[in-house]
Amino acid sequence: MAVSLKGDKIISNVPTTKSKALRINLNSDIYGTFAEIGAGQETARNFFRSGAASGTIAKAMSAYDKDFSDAIYGTEEDNRYVTQPRLKKMLGHEIDLMEDRLSRQKHPNKLFFSYANTVTTIDFAKKFKGHGWVGIRFQLDPLEDYNEIVLHLRFKETDARLQQETLGVLGVNLIYGAFYLNDDPKDLVKSFYDNLNNDQLEIDMINFSGPRFMYVDNRLMSLQLVKNGMTNAVMFGPDGNNLLPAQVLYKKNILALRGSFRPVTMVNMDMYEKSKQLFLEENKVSESKTQVIFEITLSNLTSEGKINERDFLDRAELLCSLGQNVMITSFQQYFKLVEYFSEFTKERMALAMGAQNLIQIFDEKYYRNLSGGILEAFGKLFFKDLKVYMYPSHDPINKEYITSENLKVHPRMKELYKFFKNNGKVLDIKVTDKDILDIFSRKVLKKIIKGEDGWEQLLPEGISDIIKQKRLFGYSRSRIKSKH
């Protein structure tokens, strides 16, 4: 047993990398191949060194030369090698060879697997730290179809040898988890960091598939990565499958809308449509190179000190039904979100938000942990040509509409706000139907929970039908209560 550090928490009684590999090797039914590109054969090495590997390893290879790799797995359309399609080809090719070359009659109980990784470690100039794709295709019953787990990692260490060793430990954790922790995918995800820590690597995407993971919602697995501190941001698409943020955001113009979307309302969609229209009018912004993100912070998913996963999936279900890409982040402050986007693009960016969120941006208390305070945050937020699109709000007490012209920030921040406003960094979103400004997600949610009437018309078309059909946000419980 070993001790593993996860974040600031020490987890004891974690099996060592060697004991995990040995347990796999001693299981006479588990049999498979290792194909590793770009960082040596570090995973296979752990199995060889633990002993009894002849019962497990059918083949270990590294098609390191690009031409040789292409001869085995074929070429990619983009001529890149560290990609998810490349990994999938590797997994499929090696499993097909196993099935072709080994007789099922001779090996009726064998559980075949194919482990693969395609990785680039840190470059010589230490400018790019490296990243990679890691996956396993495996059986849990000889008569059953294959399951698959695929993940993407980003290295944090600044030494190629250390990165290789980290990859080797992760590979063992993945194979061990696939065979021995598959009944609890959440624990399986946590186990990826056994004998590793957050300073060594970041896992920013994972997808499960196959008969044993039929009921696994990949969006929920995505949430686990942020919740466990394995990454700061994850993304999933309209089909519910997880996306690699770096791939989706690469060299794109980015428009981000932050909200609770609990549930998504007509106001949210009006903000989306109007802000997108404004963004596309900006210089050098074309629709083909623009990515719109609906972003939810982890704090927006937390109630009573913990994350309500059912509530999260309800929100995700609605946003996905509207054809949107959704991002979950740990960034409470907007400047950190912009910094994150800047890792992948140098193109134009814009944030769409309501009046209250804009007021919070100009509140000093959110920047007390920064040595440069609010000025440092604003330097990071507006260091490039970023725009903020402000959606108006309605003050029912004073009966006035709040726009960027009459927005009230803290007296000390007045001149700072005026500076950004006068320099065209803050623009108003024009609303044609001012009646919708009195629609609030929290009020709609209360109506749904209490079984009250009239909430349907406050939501985008078709959304109320989905809530009723799939019984989201406690809808079924509210109907039962109202009948009694």
C-alpha positions as CSV (number, residue, x, y, z in Angstrom):
1,M,0.0,0.0,0.0
2,A,1.1,3.6,-0.6
3,V,0.1,7.1,0.3
4,S,-1.3,9.4,-2.5
5,L,-1.7,13.1,-2.4
6,K,-4.8,14.5,-4.0
7,G,-4.9,18.2,-3.9
8,D,-4.2,19.0,-0.3
9,K,-5.7,15.8,1.0
10,I,-3.6,12.7,1.8
11,I,-5.2,9.4,0.8
12,S,-3.7,6.4,2.5
13,N,-4.1,2.7,1.7
14,V,-3.8,3.2,-2.0
15,P,-2.2,0.2,-3.8
16,T,1.2,1.0,-5.2
17,T,1.8,1.1,-8.9
18,K,3.8,-2.2,-8.7
19,S,1.0,-4.0,-6.7
20,K,-1.6,-2.8,-9.2
21,A,0.4,-4.1,-12.2
22,L,1.2,-7.4,-10.4
23,R,-2.5,-8.0,-9.6
24,I,-3.3,-7.6,-13.3
25,N,-0.4,-9.9,-14.3
26,L,-1.6,-12.6,-11.9
27,N,-5.1,-12.6,-13.3
28,S,-4.8,-15.4,-15.9
29,D,-7.8,-14.2,-17.8
30,I,-6.6,-10.6,-18.6
31,Y,-4.6,-10.6,-21.8
32,G,-3.7,-7.7,-24.1
33,T,-1.5,-5.4,-26.1
34,F,0.4,-2.2,-25.3
35,A,0.9,0.4,-28.1
36,E,2.6,3.6,-27.0
37,I,3.8,6.5,-29.2
38,G,5.9,9.5,-28.2
39,A,7.0,8.9,-24.6
40,G,8.7,5.5,-24.6
41,Q,6.9,2.4,-23.3
42,E,6.5,3.5,-19.7
43,T,3.2,1.8,-19.0
44,A,4.3,-1.6,-20.4
45,R,7.6,-1.2,-18.4
46,N,5.7,-1.1,-15.1
47,F,4.0,-4.4,-16.0
48,F,7.3,-6.0,-17.1
49,R,9.1,-4.9,-13.9
50,S,6.3,-6.1,-11.5
51,G,6.8,-9.7,-12.5
52,A,4.6,-12.5,-14.1
53,A,4.0,-10.3,-17.2
54,S,4.1,-13.2,-19.6
55,G,0.5,-14.0,-18.7
56,T,-0.8,-10.5,-19.4
57,I,1.3,-8.9,-22.2
58,A,0.6,-10.3,-25.7
59,K,2.6,-7.6,-27.3
60,A,4.2,-4.3,-26.4
61,M,5.2,-1.9,-29.2
62,S,6.1,1.7,-30.0
63,A,5.6,2.7,-33.6
64,Y,7.8,5.7,-32.9
65,D,8.8,6.6,-36.5
66,K,6.0,8.5,-38.2
67,D,6.3,6.6,-41.5
68,F,6.2,3.3,-39.7
69,S,3.3,4.5,-37.6
70,D,1.4,5.5,-40.7
71,A,2.1,2.1,-42.3
72,I,0.5,0.4,-39.3
73,Y,-2.4,2.7,-38.4
74,G,-3.0,4.7,-41.6
75,T,-2.6,8.5,-42.0
76,E,-4.7,11.2,-40.4
77,E,-6.4,13.9,-42.5
78,D,-4.6,16.6,-40.6
79,N,-1.3,14.7,-40.5
80,R,-1.2,15.0,-36.8
81,Y,-0.3,12.1,-34.4
82,V,-1.3,13.3,-30.9
83,T,-5.1,13.2,-31.6
84,Q,-8.1,11.3,-30.4
85,P,-8.8,9.8,-33.9
86,R,-5.2,8.4,-33.9
87,L,-5.7,6.9,-30.5
88,K,-9.0,5.3,-31.6
89,K,-7.3,3.8,-34.6
90,M,-4.6,2.3,-32.4
91,L,-7.1,0.8,-30.1
92,G,-9.2,-0.7,-32.9
93,H,-6.2,-2.0,-34.9
94,E,-4.7,-3.8,-31.9
95,I,-7.9,-5.4,-30.8
96,D,-8.6,-6.6,-34.4
97,L,-5.2,-8.2,-34.5
98,M,-5.9,-10.0,-31.1
99,E,-9.2,-11.3,-32.4
100,D,-7.6,-12.5,-35.7
101,R,-4.6,-14.1,-34.3
102,L,-5.9,-15.8,-31.2
103,S,-8.5,-18.6,-31.3
104,R,-11.5,-18.1,-29.0
105,Q,-11.8,-21.9,-28.8
106,K,-8.3,-22.1,-27.4
107,H,-8.8,-19.1,-25.0
108,P,-12.5,-19.2,-24.1
109,N,-12.1,-17.3,-20.8
110,K,-9.6,-14.6,-21.9
111,L,-10.6,-11.0,-21.5
112,F,-8.8,-9.2,-24.3
113,F,-7.7,-5.6,-23.9
114,S,-5.8,-3.0,-25.9
115,Y,-4.1,-0.1,-24.1
116,A,-2.7,2.8,-26.2
117,N,-1.3,6.3,-25.8
118,T,-0.1,8.9,-28.2
119,V,1.8,11.6,-26.4
120,T,4.2,14.5,-26.9
121,T,6.4,15.4,-23.9
122,I,7.9,18.8,-23.2
123,D,9.9,20.4,-26.0
124,F,13.6,21.2,-25.9
125,A,12.9,25.0,-25.3
126,K,10.4,24.1,-22.5
127,K,7.9,26.3,-24.1
128,F,5.2,23.7,-24.6
129,K,4.9,21.2,-21.7
130,G,3.2,18.5,-23.7
131,H,0.0,16.6,-23.8
132,G,-1.5,13.3,-24.9
133,W,-4.3,10.9,-25.4
134,V,-4.6,7.7,-23.4
135,G,-7.2,4.9,-23.7
136,I,-8.1,1.3,-23.2
137,R,-10.6,-0.9,-25.0
138,F,-11.4,-4.0,-22.9
139,Q,-13.7,-6.9,-22.2
140,L,-15.3,-7.8,-18.9
141,D,-16.9,-10.9,-20.3
142,P,-15.6,-13.0,-23.3
143,L,-19.0,-13.0,-24.9
144,E,-19.6,-9.3,-24.4
145,D,-18.8,-6.4,-26.6
146,Y,-15.8,-4.1,-25.8
147,N,-15.9,-1.2,-23.4
148,E,-13.7,1.9,-23.8
149,I,-12.3,4.7,-21.7
150,V,-10.5,7.5,-23.4
151,L,-8.9,10.6,-21.7
152,H,-6.8,13.6,-22.5
153,L,-4.0,14.8,-20.3
154,R,-1.8,17.9,-20.1
155,F,1.6,17.6,-18.4
156,K,2.6,20.1,-15.8
157,E,6.2,18.9,-15.0
158,T,9.1,20.5,-16.8
159,D,11.2,17.4,-17.3
160,A,10.6,14.9,-20.1
161,R,11.8,11.9,-18.0
162,L,9.4,12.8,-15.1
163,Q,6.6,13.2,-17.6
164,Q,7.3,9.7,-19.0
165,E,7.2,8.2,-15.5
166,T,3.9,10.1,-14.7
167,L,2.4,8.7,-17.9
168,G,3.5,5.2,-16.9
169,V,1.8,5.4,-13.5
170,L,-1.4,6.9,-15.1
171,G,-1.4,4.0,-17.6
172,V,-1.3,1.4,-14.8
173,N,-4.1,3.2,-12.9
174,L,-6.3,3.3,-16.1
175,I,-5.8,-0.4,-16.8
176,Y,-6.3,-1.4,-13.1
177,G,-9.4,0.8,-12.8
178,A,-10.9,-0.6,-16.0
179,F,-10.8,-4.1,-14.7
180,Y,-11.3,-3.7,-10.9
181,L,-13.2,-0.4,-10.4
182,N,-15.6,-0.4,-13.4
183,D,-18.7,-0.8,-11.3
184,D,-18.1,2.7,-9.8
185,P,-16.9,5.1,-12.6
186,K,-16.6,8.0,-10.1
187,D,-14.1,6.0,-8.0
188,L,-12.4,4.9,-11.2
189,V,-11.9,8.6,-12.2
190,K,-10.5,9.4,-8.8
191,S,-8.1,6.5,-9.0
192,F,-6.3,8.0,-12.0
193,Y,-4.4,10.1,-9.5
194,D,-3.3,7.2,-7.3
195,N,0.4,7.7,-6.5
196,L,0.3,11.0,-8.5
197,N,-0.7,14.5,-7.6
198,N,-2.2,17.6,-9.3
199,D,1.2,19.2,-9.8
200,Q,2.2,16.4,-12.2
201,L,-0.7,16.4,-14.7
202,E,-4.1,17.7,-15.6
203,I,-6.9,15.5,-17.0
204,D,-9.3,17.7,-19.0
205,M,-11.5,15.3,-20.9
206,I,-12.8,11.7,-20.5
207,N,-15.4,9.6,-22.2
208,F,-16.8,6.2,-21.3
209,S,-18.5,3.9,-23.7
210,G,-19.5,0.2,-24.1
211,P,-22.0,-2.2,-22.5
212,R,-20.8,-1.8,-18.9
213,F,-21.0,2.0,-19.2
214,M,-24.3,2.1,-20.9
215,Y,-25.9,4.1,-18.1
216,V,-22.9,6.4,-17.5
217,D,-23.6,10.0,-18.3
218,N,-20.3,11.4,-19.7
219,R,-21.3,14.9,-18.7
220,L,-21.4,13.8,-15.0
221,M,-17.9,12.2,-15.5
222,S,-16.8,15.6,-16.9
223,L,-18.1,17.3,-13.8
224,Q,-16.0,14.9,-11.6
225,L,-12.8,16.1,-13.2
226,V,-13.5,19.7,-12.1
227,K,-14.9,18.6,-8.7
228,N,-11.8,16.5,-8.0
229,G,-9.5,19.3,-8.9
230,M,-8.1,17.4,-11.9
231,T,-8.7,20.4,-14.2
232,N,-10.2,23.9,-14.1
233,A,-12.5,23.5,-17.0
234,V,-14.4,20.9,-19.0
235,M,-16.7,21.0,-22.0
236,F,-19.5,18.9,-23.5
237,G,-21.4,19.2,-26.7
238,P,-25.1,19.0,-27.6
239,D,-24.8,15.2,-27.9
240,G,-23.8,14.9,-24.3
241,N,-20.3,13.7,-25.1
242,N,-17.3,15.5,-23.6
243,L,-15.2,17.7,-25.8
244,L,-11.5,18.8,-25.5
245,P,-11.6,22.5,-24.7
246,A,-8.2,23.2,-26.3
247,Q,-9.6,21.6,-29.6
248,V,-12.9,23.5,-29.6
249,L,-11.4,26.9,-28.7
250,Y,-8.2,26.7,-30.8
251,K,-7.8,30.0,-32.7
252,K,-11.5,30.8,-32.3
253,N,-13.3,34.1,-31.5
254,I,-15.0,33.3,-28.2
255,L,-18.2,34.7,-26.8
256,A,-19.0,33.4,-23.2
257,L,-22.3,33.6,-21.3
258,R,-22.2,32.8,-17.6
259,G,-25.3,31.8,-15.8
260,S,-27.0,29.3,-13.5
261,F,-29.4,28.3,-16.3
262,R,-31.7,26.7,-13.6
263,P,-33.6,26.5,-15.9
264,V,-32.6,28.3,-19.1
265,T,-35.1,31.1,-19.7
266,M,-36.2,33.4,-22.5
267,V,-33.9,36.0,-21.0
268,N,-30.9,33.7,-21.3
269,M,-31.7,33.0,-24.9
270,D,-32.4,36.6,-25.7
271,M,-29.0,37.5,-24.2
272,Y,-27.4,34.8,-26.3
273,E,-29.0,35.9,-29.6
274,K,-28.4,39.6,-29.1
275,S,-24.8,39.3,-27.9
276,K,-23.9,36.9,-30.7
277,Q,-25.3,39.5,-33.2
278,L,-23.2,42.2,-31.6
279,F,-20.1,40.0,-31.6
280,L,-20.4,39.1,-35.2
281,E,-20.5,42.8,-36.0
282,E,-17.1,43.3,-34.5
283,N,-14.1,43.7,-36.7
284,K,-12.4,40.4,-37.8
285,V,-15.2,38.2,-36.3
286,S,-16.7,35.7,-38.6
287,E,-19.3,33.1,-37.7
288,S,-17.2,30.2,-39.0
289,K,-14.4,31.1,-36.6
290,T,-16.7,31.9,-33.6
291,Q,-17.4,29.7,-30.6
292,V,-20.2,30.5,-28.2
293,I,-19.9,29.0,-24.7
294,F,-22.6,28.7,-22.1
295,E,-20.5,28.6,-18.9
296,I,-21.5,27.5,-15.4
297,T,-19.1,27.9,-12.5
298,L,-18.7,25.2,-9.9
299,S,-20.0,27.6,-7.2
300,N,-23.2,27.9,-9.3
301,L,-23.7,24.1,-8.9
302,T,-23.2,24.1,-5.2
303,S,-26.0,24.1,-2.7
304,E,-25.8,23.4,1.0
305,G,-22.0,22.9,0.6
306,K,-22.2,20.1,-2.0
307,I,-22.8,19.7,-5.7
308,N,-26.3,18.5,-6.6
309,E,-25.5,16.2,-9.5
310,R,-29.1,15.6,-10.5
311,D,-29.7,19.3,-10.7
312,F,-26.5,19.7,-12.8
313,L,-27.7,17.1,-15.3
314,D,-31.1,18.8,-15.5
315,R,-29.5,22.0,-16.6
316,A,-27.1,20.2,-19.0
317,E,-30.1,18.4,-20.6
318,L,-31.8,21.7,-21.4
319,L,-28.7,23.5,-22.8
320,C,-27.8,20.5,-24.9
321,S,-31.3,20.3,-26.3
322,L,-30.8,23.9,-27.5
323,G,-27.7,22.8,-29.4
324,Q,-25.2,24.6,-27.1
325,N,-21.7,23.7,-26.0
326,V,-21.5,23.9,-22.2
327,M,-18.4,24.6,-20.1
328,I,-18.1,23.9,-16.4
329,T,-15.3,25.8,-14.7
330,S,-13.8,26.5,-11.3
331,F,-13.2,30.1,-12.2
332,Q,-15.3,32.4,-10.0
333,Q,-13.5,35.5,-11.3
334,Y,-14.0,36.5,-15.0
335,F,-10.3,37.4,-15.5
336,K,-9.3,33.8,-14.8
337,L,-11.8,32.6,-17.4
338,V,-10.3,35.1,-19.9
339,E,-6.8,33.9,-19.0
340,Y,-7.9,30.3,-19.6
341,F,-9.3,31.2,-23.1
342,S,-6.1,33.0,-23.9
343,E,-4.2,29.7,-23.6
344,F,-5.9,28.5,-26.8
345,T,-6.6,31.6,-28.9
346,K,-5.4,35.1,-29.7
347,E,-8.6,36.1,-31.5
348,R,-11.4,38.4,-30.3
349,M,-13.2,37.6,-27.0
350,A,-16.4,38.9,-25.5
351,L,-18.4,38.3,-22.3
352,A,-22.2,38.7,-22.1
353,M,-23.6,39.3,-18.7
354,G,-26.4,41.0,-16.7
355,A,-26.1,44.2,-14.7
356,Q,-25.5,42.5,-11.4
357,N,-22.5,40.5,-12.7
358,L,-21.0,43.7,-14.1
359,I,-21.3,45.4,-10.7
360,Q,-19.5,42.5,-9.1
361,I,-16.6,42.8,-11.6
362,F,-16.1,46.3,-10.2
363,D,-16.2,45.1,-6.6
364,E,-12.8,45.2,-4.9
365,K,-13.6,42.4,-2.4
366,Y,-13.2,39.8,-5.2
367,Y,-9.6,40.7,-5.7
368,R,-8.1,40.9,-2.2
369,N,-6.0,37.8,-2.8
370,L,-4.2,39.5,-5.7
371,S,-1.1,41.5,-4.8
372,G,-2.1,44.1,-7.4
373,G,-5.7,44.1,-6.4
374,I,-8.4,45.1,-8.9
375,L,-5.9,46.8,-11.2
376,E,-4.0,43.5,-11.7
377,A,-7.3,41.7,-12.4
378,F,-8.4,44.3,-14.9
379,G,-5.0,44.2,-16.6
380,K,-5.5,40.5,-17.1
381,L,-9.2,40.9,-18.1
382,F,-8.8,43.8,-20.6
383,F,-5.2,43.1,-21.7
384,K,-6.4,42.6,-25.2
385,D,-9.5,43.9,-27.1
386,L,-12.1,42.2,-24.9
387,K,-15.6,43.5,-24.9
388,V,-18.3,43.2,-22.3
389,Y,-21.9,43.1,-23.5
390,M,-24.3,44.2,-20.7
391,Y,-27.8,43.0,-20.7
392,P,-30.2,45.5,-19.0
393,S,-32.1,44.9,-15.9
394,H,-35.4,46.2,-14.5
395,D,-35.6,47.8,-11.0
396,P,-39.2,47.3,-10.0
397,I,-38.9,49.5,-7.0
398,N,-37.6,52.6,-8.8
399,K,-39.3,51.5,-12.0
400,E,-36.2,52.2,-14.0
401,Y,-34.2,50.2,-16.5
402,I,-30.5,49.7,-15.7
403,T,-28.1,50.0,-18.6
404,S,-24.4,50.7,-18.8
405,E,-25.2,54.5,-18.8
406,N,-26.9,54.5,-15.3
407,L,-25.2,51.5,-13.7
408,K,-24.1,52.2,-10.2
409,V,-20.8,50.8,-9.1
410,H,-18.9,51.5,-5.8
411,P,-17.9,55.2,-5.6
412,R,-14.2,54.3,-5.5
413,M,-14.7,52.4,-8.8
414,K,-16.6,55.1,-10.6
415,E,-13.7,56.5,-12.5
416,L,-12.3,53.1,-13.4
417,Y,-15.7,52.1,-14.7
418,K,-16.1,55.3,-16.7
419,F,-12.6,54.7,-18.2
420,F,-13.6,51.3,-19.6
421,K,-17.1,52.5,-20.6
422,N,-15.8,55.5,-22.5
423,N,-13.2,53.4,-24.3
424,G,-15.9,51.2,-25.7
425,K,-15.1,48.1,-23.6
426,V,-18.7,48.0,-22.2
427,L,-21.6,47.9,-24.7
428,D,-25.3,47.7,-24.1
429,I,-27.4,44.8,-25.4
430,K,-30.6,46.4,-26.8
431,V,-33.8,44.7,-25.7
432,T,-36.9,45.0,-27.7
433,D,-39.3,43.2,-25.4
434,K,-38.7,44.8,-21.9
435,D,-41.4,42.6,-20.3
436,I,-39.0,39.6,-20.3
437,L,-36.6,41.5,-18.0
438,D,-38.8,40.4,-15.1
439,I,-38.2,36.7,-15.8
440,F,-35.8,35.2,-13.3
441,S,-34.6,31.5,-13.2
442,R,-35.1,31.2,-9.5
443,K,-38.7,32.4,-9.7
444,V,-39.4,29.9,-12.5
445,L,-37.8,27.1,-10.5
446,K,-40.0,27.9,-7.5
447,K,-43.1,27.7,-9.7
448,I,-42.0,24.3,-11.1
449,I,-41.3,22.9,-7.7
450,K,-44.5,24.2,-6.2
451,G,-46.6,23.0,-9.1
452,E,-47.8,26.5,-10.0
453,D,-49.1,27.4,-13.4
454,G,-47.7,29.9,-15.9
455,W,-44.0,29.1,-15.9
456,E,-44.1,27.4,-19.4
457,Q,-44.3,30.6,-21.4
458,L,-41.3,32.1,-19.5
459,L,-39.0,29.5,-21.2
460,P,-37.7,29.1,-24.8
461,E,-39.9,27.1,-27.1
462,G,-39.9,23.4,-26.4
463,I,-38.1,23.6,-23.1
464,S,-41.2,23.2,-20.9
465,D,-42.1,20.0,-22.8
466,I,-38.6,18.6,-22.1
467,I,-38.9,19.5,-18.4
468,K,-42.3,17.7,-18.2
469,Q,-41.3,14.6,-20.3
470,K,-38.0,14.0,-18.5
471,R,-39.3,15.3,-15.1
472,L,-36.5,17.7,-14.6
473,F,-36.1,20.1,-11.6
474,G,-38.6,18.1,-9.5
475,Y,-41.5,18.5,-11.9
476,S,-43.0,15.1,-11.3
477,R,-42.9,15.6,-7.5
478,S,-44.6,18.9,-7.8
479,R,-47.4,17.4,-9.9
480,I,-48.0,14.7,-7.4
481,K,-48.1,17.2,-4.5
482,S,-50.5,19.5,-6.3
483,K,-52.9,16.6,-6.9
484,H,-53.1,15.9,-3.2
